[in-house]
């Protein structure tokens, strides 16, 4: 059992965490908590505090990626924080290894020799001057754009692409992936593909928090009941209290059966 306590200025909740943590339902509380967790890991001056089993988490050991319900990847505008950056790097590496690339560099240097002539004959009378940019591997990114065979990417297309790109990423920190409503605009096959990719990422030591209404996603379940966060860990913490309160002997097996029944009923009500 691993517990995360998320403290904010107006609330404190405890989550039952595992390699895959389920926030059951599309409750607005989950959307708020998910963004608070993301803020803790990505905002250097975040007011959110997260404790694991009573100790403040060292955010420097973690990397967090938020994949919202309306995830949309811009293929033609890739910044340094985009997961597509790794694709750009692979393309540049490939192009720079082609022999013709060296010839382009040499021709570019010839063009740069014309800077002085252009400045003197065209721009000097305007009190202007120009220079050609340096041409190197980093500039190659300006000469190509990405596009999808599918055309416009749907939210599930973007989610799947983001997760596939993570499989190519060198993971140097603990990676937490927060996914909102993966089932949105997705069919059964796409959900199966997403869960398969997640399993591969979990095998590499990653962690995932999933907000979902799906019943067949396995993980440590948390759900909202009458405005309160309910989970298996919360029931487990009542074990000793139950055993000490009820005057008749209770077998552990009976407690486990009761716990499973109680959780299944709560999940239906949530």
Secondary structure, 3 states (H helix, E strand, C coil): CEEEEEECCCCEEEEEECCEEEEECCCHHHHHHHHHHHHHHHCCCCCCEEEECCEECCHHHEEEEEECCCCCCCCCCCCCCCCCHHHHHHHHHHHHCCCHHHHHHHHHHHHHCCHHHHHHHHHHHHCCCCCCCCCCHHHHHHHCCCCCCCCCCCHHHHHHHHHHHHHCCCCCCEEEEEEECCCCCCCHHHHHHHHHHHHHHHHCCCEEEEEECCCCCCCEEEEEECCEEEEHHHHHCCHHHHHHHCCCCCCHHHHHHHHHHHHHHHHHHC
